[in-house]
C-alpha cells in the first residue's frame, strides 16, 4: 500500500492540499445469488488496492501511479488523476451475512457478495 514515498516518478506528498484525490466510479448489480459491485480502476495495479467490508459498507482504497513517466519527461497536459483514492459504497445487503470475493478484470475491480442461505 501507499506509504507516502516516491513511485513511478511521481510524489504524492501534497495530494490532499491540492485536492488531487479521486473517487472511482462504481456500478451495483443484483445477481441471482447476491450482489456485484464493479469499480472502474483503469491503470491501477491490483497490488495497490485494499477492499474492506463492514456490516453495511464497502470501502475500496489504494493509489493509481503514473508508471510511464521517465526521467526527462515534462508534463504538457494532464487529465488523468494519479493519486490516492478511496470510495465507500453503502451496501444494499449486510456484508456480514454474505461471502465476499474479488476479481480484477481489465481494469475493473469486481466485488462479488453471495448471500448465505
N, C-alpha and C positions, 0 to 999 in steps of 0.2 A: 504494500500500500504506500501511498504518497507520504513522505516524511519531511517535506519542506526543502528538499535538495534540488539539485540540477538534474534534468532529464531531457534527453533528446534536444539538447541545445537551448532549452527554454528554462527560465527561472520563474517560479510562481510565487515569489515572496510577497508580492503586493496585489495579488488577485482580489482579495476582499476589498481593499481600498479602492481599486479601480472598477469594481463591480463586474469582474470577468467570469464569475461563476455562472454556469449554465445548468439548465434542468432538462434532462432528456424527455422527449415526448413518449407517451405510453398509450397503448390500447388495451382494453379489458374485454375478454370474450367469455361467455358462458359455454361450457363444453358438456358433453353427455355425462362426464364423471366429476366435474367440478368447475375450475376456472383457469384461464390462461391470461397472464399479464405479460405483454410484449413491450420491451423498451428499445428505442432506437439509439444504439450505441456505436454508430459508424466510427471507425478509426480508434476505438478503444480496445486495448488488449484485455482478454478475459482475466489475466492475472492481476489487472488493475481494478477489478470490480468486486465489491462486497455486497452481499444480499443478506438482509436481516428481516425476520418476521416477528411481530409482536402479536398479541391477541387479535387486533383489528387493523393493523397497518403493515405495509411492506415498505422497507427502506432500501433503496439502491444507491450506492455511492461509489466514488472512485475518481479517476483522473484520466483525461484524454491529453496525450502528449503529441507534439509535432515531431515525429521521428524522421522526417525527411529533410529537415533543415540541417545544412552542413556549414562548417566554418567558411566564412567569406560570403554567405548568403545574406542579402539585405531585403527586408520586407518592403514590398511596393504597395501591396493591398492585401488585407486580411479580412475575411468574412467568417472563417471557421473559428469557433472558440476552443482554445486549448487551455484547460484549467481543471480544477477540481469540479466535481458535480455531485449533486445529491437530489434525490426525488423520493418523496414519501407519497404512497398511494393508500387511501382508505379502502380496505378490502370489503367486498360485498359478502364475505363469509368470515368465519372465525378461523384464523390460521392455526390455532392450537387444536382444531378439530379436523385438520387436513394433513395429508402428507405432501411435502413440498420437494420439488426437484427443479434444477435449472439446466438449460441448454443454451449454447451460444452458436447461432447460425447466421452467417453472412452479415455480421454487424448488428444482429438483433439478439438481445437477451430475452429468452423465454423463461418465465417462471410459471411452472405448472403446479397447480394446487388441486389435488384429488381429494374429494370429500370422503371421509371414512364413514362406513355404514354402521 
